[in-house]
Amino acid sequence: MTAMTHRLMPELAGALLLGIATFGCAGTDKPASDSSAATVAAQAQPTTTKGDLPVSSTVVWTPLVDSSMSQWRAWKKDVMPAGWTATDDLLTKNGNVGDLESRAQYANFELEFDWMVGEGGNAGVFYRVTEQYDMPYWSGPEYQLLDDERHPDGKDRLRAAASAYGLHAAPAGVVKPAGQWNSARIVVSRNFVEHWLNGQQVVQYELKSPDWTAKVKASKFSEFPGYGLAPRGFLALQGDHAGTLSIRGMRIRELP
């Protein structure tokens, strides 16, 4: 995978490099810098995107969870679903509840959060989701949240914790057991995507590449035209599985 060759204005490059050097998620130390393809591509973008509004030259992290949950709603509705509880920057659910959808849409971004599932827990974070279909996971890729040890999906690396569900495998031995906090980071820049888990890059792929297209065609997502192809979309949090889920310190910053 190669990084894009556009150059940023000096002040924007400096802001992004400073942000990458200091990024972190609640209670977790992360590497000071990295040179992975999506991150490099994120630094190398122009200050405007074709067809979109100009992007700010300042790097701003936006918290996504607080007690008001004003940045979220039920899937395709305008109210919060029952079963979710938010206190400060901690979001929890216990049992099968409705999925959450962000009110804002995002194109290129870094998303960071800590997560914890109970024994046998299974959930996910979806990105670039559209409302074309009845379920968010029919249009947007998923960062899997899973108790690898106890849930059957943990036996398949394509469906294990931090995988791009059903398409790109994450290695074993990185996720912490149920009942312990894990740190996640998702980087999306144009067609470049990374999944990070506990300070390690565990998945990297390129949307629309021949490899990605072949994987989608061979998966259940082939039934849903346009899967993963939206240039921008909503975030979604999966609630429609049994078990407990906790999300802490979720924050996002938009990239050019």
C-alpha positions as CSV (number, residue, x, y, z in Angstrom):
1,M,0.0,0.0,0.0
2,T,1.4,3.4,-0.9
3,A,0.8,6.8,0.6
4,M,-0.7,9.5,-1.5
5,T,1.7,12.1,-2.8
6,H,-0.1,15.4,-2.2
7,R,1.6,17.8,0.2
8,L,0.1,19.7,3.0
9,M,0.7,23.4,3.8
10,P,3.6,23.6,6.3
11,E,1.3,24.7,9.2
12,L,-1.2,21.9,8.6
13,A,1.6,19.3,8.4
14,G,3.0,20.6,11.7
15,A,-0.4,20.4,13.3
16,L,-1.0,16.9,12.2
17,L,2.4,15.7,13.2
18,L,2.0,17.3,16.6
19,G,-1.4,15.6,17.0
20,I,0.0,12.2,16.1
21,A,2.8,12.6,18.5
22,T,0.5,13.3,21.4
23,F,-2.6,11.3,20.7
24,G,-3.9,9.0,23.4
25,C,-7.0,7.3,24.7
26,A,-8.3,7.3,28.3
27,G,-6.0,5.3,30.6
28,T,-3.8,4.0,27.8
29,D,-0.3,4.9,26.6
30,K,0.1,4.9,22.8
31,P,3.2,5.1,20.6
32,A,4.6,8.6,20.0
33,S,4.5,8.2,16.3
34,D,4.1,5.7,13.5
35,S,4.7,5.6,9.7
36,S,1.9,3.2,8.7
37,A,0.3,3.8,5.3
38,A,-3.0,5.3,6.3
39,T,-1.4,7.6,8.8
40,V,1.1,8.8,6.3
41,A,-1.7,9.2,3.8
42,A,-3.6,11.2,6.3
43,Q,-0.7,13.6,6.7
44,A,-0.3,13.9,2.9
45,Q,-3.8,15.1,2.0
46,P,-4.7,18.4,0.5
47,T,-6.6,20.9,2.7
48,T,-9.9,20.5,0.7
49,T,-11.7,17.4,-0.4
50,K,-13.4,17.2,-3.8
51,G,-17.0,18.0,-3.4
52,D,-16.7,18.7,0.4
53,L,-16.3,21.8,2.5
54,P,-12.8,23.0,3.3
55,V,-11.1,21.1,6.1
56,S,-9.8,23.1,9.1
57,S,-6.1,23.4,9.4
58,T,-6.2,22.8,13.1
59,V,-6.2,19.4,14.6
60,V,-9.2,19.1,17.0
61,W,-10.3,16.1,19.0
62,T,-14.0,16.0,19.6
63,P,-15.4,13.8,22.5
64,L,-18.3,11.7,21.3
65,V,-19.7,10.4,24.7
66,D,-21.0,12.4,27.6
67,S,-24.1,12.2,29.8
68,S,-26.3,14.0,27.3
69,M,-25.5,11.6,24.4
70,S,-26.4,14.5,22.1
71,Q,-24.2,13.2,19.3
72,W,-26.0,9.9,19.1
73,R,-29.4,8.5,18.3
74,A,-31.1,5.2,17.7
75,W,-30.6,3.7,14.2
76,K,-32.6,5.7,11.7
77,K,-34.5,7.5,14.5
78,D,-34.1,10.8,16.3
79,V,-34.1,9.6,19.9
80,M,-31.8,7.4,22.0
81,P,-32.8,3.8,22.3
82,A,-33.5,2.3,25.8
83,G,-30.8,0.2,27.4
84,W,-27.8,2.5,27.0
85,T,-26.4,4.4,30.0
86,A,-23.9,7.3,29.8
87,T,-22.1,8.8,32.7
88,D,-19.4,11.4,31.8
89,D,-17.3,9.7,29.1
90,L,-18.5,6.2,29.9
91,L,-21.2,4.4,27.8
92,T,-22.5,1.0,28.8
93,K,-25.2,-1.4,27.9
94,N,-26.3,-4.8,29.2
95,G,-28.2,-7.2,27.0
96,N,-29.7,-6.9,23.6
97,V,-30.5,-3.2,22.9
98,G,-30.9,-1.0,19.9
99,D,-28.0,0.1,17.8
100,L,-26.6,3.6,18.0
101,E,-26.0,5.9,15.0
102,S,-23.9,9.1,15.1
103,R,-25.7,12.3,14.2
104,A,-22.7,13.5,12.2
105,Q,-21.2,11.9,9.2
106,Y,-17.4,11.5,8.7
107,A,-15.2,10.9,5.7
108,N,-11.6,10.8,6.9
109,F,-10.9,10.6,10.6
110,E,-9.1,9.0,13.5
111,L,-11.4,7.4,16.1
112,E,-10.1,6.4,19.5
113,F,-11.8,4.7,22.5
114,D,-11.4,2.1,25.2
115,W,-13.7,-0.9,25.2
116,M,-14.6,-3.8,27.4
117,V,-17.0,-6.7,27.0
118,G,-18.3,-9.2,29.4
119,E,-17.8,-13.0,29.2
120,G,-18.8,-14.1,25.7
121,G,-19.4,-10.5,24.7
122,N,-19.8,-9.5,21.0
123,A,-20.3,-6.0,19.6
124,G,-18.9,-3.8,16.9
125,V,-18.1,-0.2,15.8
126,F,-19.1,0.5,12.2
127,Y,-17.8,3.4,10.0
128,R,-18.9,5.1,6.8
129,V,-22.3,3.7,7.3
130,T,-25.2,4.8,5.1
131,E,-29.0,4.4,5.7
132,Q,-29.4,2.5,2.5
133,Y,-30.2,-0.8,4.2
134,D,-32.1,-2.0,7.3
135,M,-28.9,-2.7,9.3
136,P,-25.7,-0.6,9.6
137,Y,-23.4,-3.6,9.0
138,W,-24.8,-4.1,5.5
139,S,-23.2,-0.8,4.3
140,G,-20.3,0.0,6.6
141,P,-17.1,-1.9,7.6
142,E,-16.9,-3.1,11.2
143,Y,-14.2,-3.0,13.9
144,Q,-15.1,-6.1,15.9
145,L,-15.4,-6.0,19.7
146,L,-15.2,-9.5,21.1
147,D,-14.4,-11.9,23.9
148,D,-12.1,-14.0,21.7
149,E,-11.7,-16.6,24.4
150,R,-15.3,-17.5,25.0
151,H,-17.3,-16.4,22.0
152,P,-17.3,-18.8,19.0
153,D,-16.3,-16.0,16.6
154,G,-13.0,-15.8,18.4
155,K,-12.0,-19.1,16.7
156,D,-12.0,-17.4,13.3
157,R,-9.5,-14.6,13.0
158,L,-11.7,-12.9,10.3
159,R,-14.3,-12.5,13.0
160,A,-12.1,-12.0,16.1
161,A,-11.5,-8.9,18.1
162,A,-10.3,-5.9,16.0
163,S,-10.8,-7.6,12.7
164,A,-12.4,-5.9,9.8
165,Y,-15.3,-8.3,10.3
166,G,-15.4,-11.1,7.7
167,L,-12.8,-9.5,5.5
168,H,-9.4,-8.8,7.2
169,A,-8.1,-10.9,10.1
170,A,-6.5,-9.6,13.3
171,P,-3.8,-11.6,14.9
172,A,-4.3,-13.6,18.1
173,G,-2.8,-12.7,21.4
174,V,-3.3,-8.9,21.3
175,V,-6.8,-8.5,22.8
176,K,-7.2,-8.6,26.6
177,P,-9.7,-10.9,28.3
178,A,-13.3,-10.2,29.0
179,G,-13.7,-7.8,31.9
180,Q,-10.5,-5.8,31.0
181,W,-10.1,-2.6,29.1
182,N,-8.8,-2.6,25.6
183,S,-7.7,0.4,23.6
184,A,-8.8,0.8,20.0
185,R,-7.9,3.2,17.2
186,I,-9.4,3.4,13.7
187,V,-7.8,5.5,11.0
188,V,-9.7,6.1,7.8
189,S,-8.0,8.3,5.1
190,R,-9.5,8.2,1.6
191,N,-9.3,4.5,0.8
192,F,-6.7,3.6,3.4
193,V,-7.9,2.0,6.7
194,E,-6.1,0.8,9.8
195,H,-7.3,-0.9,12.9
196,W,-5.2,-0.6,16.1
197,L,-5.6,-2.6,19.3
198,N,-3.7,-2.0,22.5
199,G,-1.0,0.1,20.7
200,Q,-0.5,-2.4,17.9
201,Q,-1.6,-2.0,14.3
202,V,-3.5,-5.3,13.7
203,V,-5.3,-4.6,10.4
204,Q,-4.5,-2.5,7.3
205,Y,-6.4,-2.5,4.1
206,E,-7.3,-0.4,1.1
207,L,-10.9,0.1,0.1
208,K,-11.6,-0.6,-3.6
209,S,-8.3,-2.3,-4.1
210,P,-8.4,-5.6,-6.1
211,D,-7.7,-7.5,-2.9
212,W,-10.5,-5.8,-1.0
213,T,-12.9,-6.2,-3.8
214,A,-12.2,-9.9,-4.1
215,K,-12.7,-10.4,-0.4
216,V,-16.0,-8.6,-0.4
217,K,-17.2,-10.7,-3.4
218,A,-16.3,-13.9,-1.6
219,S,-18.1,-12.8,1.6
220,K,-21.7,-12.4,2.8
221,F,-21.4,-8.7,2.0
222,S,-21.6,-9.4,-1.7
223,E,-25.3,-9.4,-1.2
224,F,-25.3,-5.7,-0.5
225,P,-24.2,-3.5,-3.4
226,G,-22.1,-0.5,-2.4
227,Y,-20.8,-2.2,0.8
228,G,-17.9,-0.1,2.1
229,L,-17.9,2.2,-0.9
230,A,-19.4,5.4,0.7
231,P,-16.9,8.2,0.8
232,R,-18.4,9.4,4.0
233,G,-21.0,8.1,6.4
234,F,-22.2,7.6,10.0
235,L,-20.6,5.8,12.9
236,A,-22.6,3.1,14.5
237,L,-22.3,1.1,17.7
238,Q,-23.8,-2.4,17.8
239,G,-26.2,-3.1,20.6
240,D,-28.2,-6.0,19.2
241,H,-26.2,-8.8,20.8
242,A,-26.5,-10.2,24.3
243,G,-23.9,-9.4,27.0
244,T,-22.3,-6.3,28.4
245,L,-20.4,-3.6,26.6
246,S,-18.6,-0.6,27.9
247,I,-17.1,2.2,25.8
248,R,-14.8,4.8,27.5
249,G,-13.2,8.1,26.3
250,M,-14.4,7.9,22.7
251,R,-13.2,10.8,20.7
252,I,-12.7,11.6,17.0
253,R,-10.7,14.1,14.9
254,E,-11.4,14.7,11.3
255,L,-8.6,14.4,8.8
256,P,-8.2,16.3,5.5
